[in-house]
């Protein structure tokens, strides 16, 4: 599945991640954390994030077995990965949601161009195609991009404290009926 769409600046593609995308996904993962959570997560923790560690992590997930979720990547016209979503079966069943978005990242310089909206739309479309009827994600309460989920009809349900490194943070759960 490869979807082409344009913005005023350039052309972008959304497609299922391939094993060859792992290095780029790891780069976006680490860089997005450093961009988004600077001043929220400790500098020590952010500096400890390594591309190679994320590459090893992503090698476990890409490609996925059918029915076990997926990863979509946003690429520029020259093939550079600039964002991704990772999703699949819900890990928590307390509230009856059947799917979860595990990760959703877009490099900051691409915010405000409609790419996040398109990636979220394609993620929901893929989840529906796989037979899911609802989804949720967790987002740091202090995340400056949290309003994106509210703007795109995410419904706040609850907050929970989590540990990141040596610090406690609050995450908010947002959900959607697909």
Rosetta blueprint (number, residue, H / E / L):
1 X L
2 X E
3 X E
4 X E
5 X E
6 X E
7 X L
8 X L
9 X L
10 X L
11 X E
12 X E
13 X E
14 X E
15 X E
16 X E
17 X L
18 X L
19 X H
20 X H
21 X H
22 X H
23 X H
24 X H
25 X H
26 X H
27 X H
28 X H
29 X H
30 X H
31 X H
32 X H
33 X H
34 X H
35 X H
36 X H
37 X L
38 X E
39 X L
40 X L
41 X E
42 X L
43 X H
44 X H
45 X H
46 X H
47 X H
48 X H
49 X L
50 X L
51 X H
52 X H
53 X H
54 X H
55 X H
56 X H
57 X H
58 X H
59 X H
60 X L
61 X L
62 X L
63 X L
64 X L
65 X L
66 X L
67 X L
68 X L
69 X L
70 X E
71 X E
72 X E
73 X E
74 X E
75 X E
76 X E
77 X L
78 X L
79 X L
80 X L
81 X E
82 X E
83 X E
84 X E
85 X E
86 X E
87 X E
88 X E
89 X E
90 X L
91 X L
92 X L
93 X L
94 X L
95 X L
96 X L
97 X L
98 X L
99 X E
100 X E
101 X E
102 X E
103 X E
104 X E
105 X E
106 X E
107 X L
108 X H
109 X H
110 X H
111 X L
112 X L
113 X L
114 X L
115 X H
116 X H
117 X H
118 X H
119 X H
120 X H
121 X H
122 X H
123 X H
124 X H
125 X H
126 X H
127 X H
128 X H
129 X H
130 X L
131 X L
132 X L
133 X L
134 X E
135 X E
136 X E
137 X E
138 X E
139 X E
140 X E
141 X L
142 X L
143 X L
144 X L
145 X L
146 X H
147 X H
148 X H
149 X H
150 X H
151 X H
152 X L
153 X L
154 X L
155 X E
156 X E
157 X E
158 X E
159 X E
160 X E
161 X E
162 X E
163 X E
164 X E
165 X L
166 X L
167 X E
168 X E
169 X E
170 X E
171 X E
172 X E
173 X E
174 X E
175 X E
176 X E
177 X E
178 X L
